[in-house]
């Protein structure tokens, strides 16, 4: 018999704290990202993945620019 393999999703819980001002801004940022089509649902998880991907792209671009100048 051949059994199909399933890939389990690994979930990593990361805790962080927000200042009161950051906490007040976050729902609006999530709403904007959702309305703009950057995230599929209005959730903190989707927004954080989107934000991390944005940071990664920016850092990678800056690194490549610096690497090219040296």
Secondary structure, 3 states (H helix, E strand, C coil): CCCCCCCCCCCCCCCCCCCHHHHHHHHHHHHHHHHCCCCCCCCHHHHHHHHHHHHHHHHHHHHHHHHHHC
